[in-house]
Amino acid sequence: MGRSQETFNKKDQEKKRLKKRKDKEQRKEERKANSDKGKKLEEMFAYVDDEGKIVSTPPDPKKMRVIKTEDIQISIARQEAVDPADLIRKGTVTFFNEAKGYGFIKDLETQESIFVHVNEMEFQAKENDKVTFEREKGPKGSFAVRVKLIS
């Protein structure tokens, strides 16, 4: 008598494969049963109650408040015009490389180190020079512009 060609390992793998297929089919049926596709439009509505929470029940008409569309503000608040004198800051040149043409200014108010390029200066800079400057934002951080020497 010959031995069966199916080994224990082959039978075990076949059982696992069938079980996996069965589980996948079962999950598919569960998804179909719990699907929102067949629901009515009213069942899919969500409401916001008077506390701002999302609920599934519509609000009580007796508690509703009438809001005029003119009272709804969609834009941002206007900013006050900035005085140009407030933009000018004072600082000290802490480092300047004349060969490469850049350096750093330490802001006296914030103690922040701000990058400065020689093209933004109206004078030949040295370390410990007192300067006035305006600060602008760039892609790599803030930098000083319109740098002038305080005499």
PyMOL commands that set and color helices and strands:
alter all, ss='L'
color gray80, all
select helices_A, chain A and resi 8-33+41-44+61-63+69-71+84-87+118-120
alter helices_A, ss='H'
color red, helices_A
select strands_A, chain A and resi 47-48+54-55+88-97+102-107+113-117+130-138+141-149
alter strands_A, ss='S'
color yellow, strands_A
deselect
rebuild
show_as cartoon
